[in-house]
Amino acid sequence: QTELGHGSDVMSLETTATYDVTTREFIIHSPTVSSIKFWPGGLGKLSNHAVVQAQLYVNGKHHGVQTFIVKIRDEEHIPCEGIHVGDIGSKFGFNSEDNGFIKFTNYRIPRDNLLSRYVQVAEDGTFTSASSDAIKLGYGNMLYLRLMIFFGRSVQFSRLATIGIRYSIVRRQFKDSETGEERQILDYQTQQYRLFPLLGISYAIRLAYIEINKKYKSYEQQLFEDKRPFGLLKEIHTLCSCLKPLVTWRMRKFGEYVKQCCGGHGFLNVSGIHRIIKSEEGLVTAEGTNLVIIQQTGKYLLEEAQKLERGEKLSGITEFLNSSSVLLTKKASSFSS
């Protein structure tokens, strides 16, 4: 999907797929420098095939962004003619992942390579679509990647918590005035203040993931049954669009906390902290820049607030807001009891 010029703005992708009726093939082309595909993992050195999103044109008519299976390297692992592909180079982290770029020059693929569950192009160029917005259901795969980022952060939070808390149990500083023994640094409130929330968040993320994953499994099941679960898709999209930014931003903050809690030892590579922090840097922008996608959650909440103003009852993930009139008339301190 992602190109040099466009990432989150999927509708503005520049790569084109033009159907040739005479040969019954699609011509995949990168018309500009900014249309070069950039960042896909596994593309730089390993992949022989790619799933490519491109603007579809049939008989001069535009049919939006569609998805294609494209062979990019032959049986000898040599790039096919019309394919310019390679690794994008060194990054802040994730350098074990061969993120790559690819430029198409009038590269032809068979008609059958169009992913055609929701749209079809017949041999004569007739374009049909299951519905005007059925293509949105295909974006569920993108949401799954955001969901996996969310789940992966629970693992990384757990690692940071383990490193910081174990170190704080073993490390001792300053003698206790009553016992005369050096105190574990975990006994100090400043250490607890930074480490215990980290432990709690790692559990919270894992539990939240379990619930959201149930929604995603339900979404997949409904797709399998040829249903159109747009409402469920919107809920999953809303949740992933806020939870992914929430955890990736906090990973950076708590990574620094743990490093400080481990003192000078936290600065050593052997601590493992540095590797975690570096690997997390790219996730702030991966699969949708945080500041962009979190606004999609904001938009959804504003729409729900407008429903409340009209006296409508909410359902699903915002059902709890039906009691907002009570919540808004109380101070936060009144809920402490």
SVG drawing of the C-alpha trace seen along z (x, -y; Angstrom):
<svg xmlns="http://www.w3.org/2000/svg" viewBox="-34 -19 61 40">
<polyline fill="none" stroke="black" stroke-width="0.4" points="0.0,0.0 2.4,-2.7 4.1,-4.9 6.7,-7.6 4.0,-10.2 1.1,-8.6 0.5,-6.3 -2.6,-6.9 -4.3,-8.6 -5.2,-5.4 -7.6,-7.0 -4.7,-9.1 -2.3,-6.3 -0.8,-6.9 0.2,-3.4 -2.1,-2.4 -3.6,0.8 -5.0,0.4 -6.9,3.3 -5.8,4.3 -8.9,5.9 -6.9,7.3 -4.4,9.3 -6.8,9.7 -4.0,8.4 -3.6,5.6 -0.7,3.2 0.8,2.2 2.7,-1.1 4.4,-3.7 3.8,-6.9 5.8,-9.2 8.6,-9.0 6.1,-9.6 4.2,-6.5 7.1,-4.1 5.9,-1.6 8.0,-2.2 8.3,-0.4 6.6,3.1 8.3,5.6 10.0,8.6 10.0,6.8 13.7,5.7 15.3,9.1 13.0,12.0 9.6,11.8 8.7,13.3 5.2,12.0 3.5,8.9 -0.1,7.8 -0.3,4.4 -3.0,1.7 -3.4,-0.4 -5.9,-2.7 -7.9,-0.6 -8.8,-1.9 -10.9,0.1 -11.8,-1.3 -10.7,-4.7 -13.0,-4.7 -11.6,-4.9 -12.8,-2.3 -10.9,-3.3 -8.2,-1.5 -8.2,2.3 -5.9,5.1 -3.7,7.4 -1.3,10.3 1.9,9.4 4.8,11.7 8.0,9.6 10.8,12.1 11.3,15.2 12.2,18.8 15.9,17.8 14.9,14.9 15.8,12.3 13.5,9.3 11.1,9.7 11.4,7.4 9.6,4.1 10.3,4.5 12.9,2.3 13.0,3.5 15.4,3.3 16.0,2.6 15.3,-0.9 18.4,-0.9 19.3,-1.2 16.7,-2.4 16.5,-3.4 15.5,0.1 14.0,3.3 17.0,3.7 16.4,7.4 13.3,6.6 14.1,6.1 11.7,3.2 11.8,2.4 10.8,0.3 9.4,1.3 8.8,-0.6 6.6,0.8 7.2,0.0 4.2,1.1 4.4,4.5 1.7,7.0 -0.1,9.5 -3.0,11.9 -6.6,10.7 -7.1,13.4 -4.6,11.7 -7.2,9.2 -8.5,10.0 -12.1,10.4 -14.3,11.3 -16.0,7.9 -15.1,6.6 -14.7,8.4 -13.4,7.4 -14.7,9.7 -12.7,10.6 -14.5,8.0 -13.7,5.3 -17.1,5.2 -16.6,4.0 -18.9,5.2 -19.0,4.6 -20.8,6.4 -21.9,3.0 -20.8,-0.6 -19.0,-0.3 -18.2,3.4 -14.5,2.6 -14.4,1.2 -14.6,4.7 -11.2,5.4 -9.7,2.9 -10.2,5.3 -6.8,6.8 -5.2,3.4 -7.0,3.2 -5.7,6.7 -2.1,5.3 -3.0,2.5 -4.5,5.0 -1.3,7.1 0.8,4.0 -1.5,3.4 -1.0,7.1 2.7,6.9 3.0,3.9 1.7,6.0 4.7,8.3 7.1,5.4 5.5,3.8 5.9,7.1 9.6,7.3 10.3,3.8 8.4,4.4 10.3,7.7 13.7,6.0 12.9,3.0 11.3,4.9 13.8,7.7 16.6,5.2 14.9,3.2 14.6,6.3 18.3,7.3 19.7,3.8 20.2,2.4 21.0,-1.2 21.2,-3.0 20.9,-1.3 17.6,-1.0 17.7,-3.0 16.0,-0.3 17.6,2.9 20.9,1.6 20.5,3.5 20.6,2.0 17.2,1.5 16.0,3.0 15.4,0.0 11.9,1.3 11.0,0.2 11.4,-3.4 8.1,-5.1 9.7,-6.9 10.7,-3.5 7.2,-2.1 5.6,-5.1 7.4,-4.5 7.4,-0.7 4.1,0.5 1.9,-1.3 4.0,0.4 3.2,3.8 -0.5,2.9 -0.6,1.6 0.9,4.8 -2.0,6.8 -4.6,4.2 -3.4,4.3 -3.5,8.1 -7.0,8.2 -8.2,5.5 -6.7,7.4 -8.6,10.5 -11.9,8.6 -11.1,6.8 -9.8,10.0 -13.2,11.6 -14.8,8.7 -12.4,9.3 -13.0,13.1 -16.7,12.3 -16.1,9.9 -14.2,12.6 -16.9,15.2 -19.6,12.8 -17.4,12.2 -17.1,16.0 -20.9,16.2 -21.1,13.5 -22.6,10.9 -21.7,7.2 -20.7,6.4 -20.0,2.7 -21.1,1.7 -18.7,4.1 -15.9,3.0 -16.5,-0.6 -16.2,0.3 -13.0,2.3 -11.6,-0.6 -12.5,-3.1 -10.9,-1.0 -7.7,-0.2 -7.3,-3.8 -7.0,-5.0 -5.4,-2.0 -2.5,-1.7 -1.4,-5.4 -2.1,-5.0 0.3,-2.1 3.1,-3.1 3.4,-6.6 3.5,-5.1 6.1,-2.5 8.5,-5.3 7.8,-7.0 8.0,-3.9 11.1,-2.6 12.9,-5.8 11.4,-5.3 12.8,-1.7 16.2,-2.9 16.4,-5.5 15.1,-3.0 18.1,-0.8 20.6,-3.6 23.8,-3.4 23.2,0.3 20.1,-0.6 22.3,-2.3 24.2,0.9 23.1,2.9 23.2,6.0 20.2,4.7 18.0,5.3 16.3,2.0 18.0,0.1 17.0,2.8 13.3,2.6 13.2,-1.2 14.8,-1.3 12.5,1.4 9.5,-0.7 10.4,-4.0 9.0,-3.0 5.6,-2.0 4.5,-5.5 4.2,-6.0 3.8,-2.4 0.3,-1.3 -0.9,-4.9 0.7,-7.9 -0.6,-8.2 -1.8,-11.8 -3.7,-11.0 -5.5,-7.8 -6.4,-8.9 -8.5,-11.6 -10.7,-8.9 -11.6,-7.8 -12.3,-11.4 -14.6,-11.7 -16.5,-8.6 -17.0,-10.0 -18.3,-13.3 -20.8,-11.5 -22.0,-9.6 -22.2,-12.8 -24.5,-14.3 -26.7,-11.2 -27.0,-11.8 -27.9,-15.5 -30.8,-14.3 -32.0,-12.0 -30.9,-8.8 -29.7,-5.8 -26.2,-4.5 -25.2,-0.9 -22.1,1.2 -18.8,-0.2 -20.3,-3.6 -23.4,-2.3 -21.9,-3.4 -22.2,-7.0 -26.0,-6.8 -25.5,-7.8 -23.3,-10.8 -25.8,-13.2 -24.9,-11.7 -21.2,-11.6 -21.0,-15.2 -22.7,-16.5 -20.2,-14.9 -16.7,-15.8 -14.0,-13.1 -13.3,-13.1 -16.8,-11.9 -16.1,-8.6 -13.1,-7.8 -15.3,-6.1"/>
</svg>
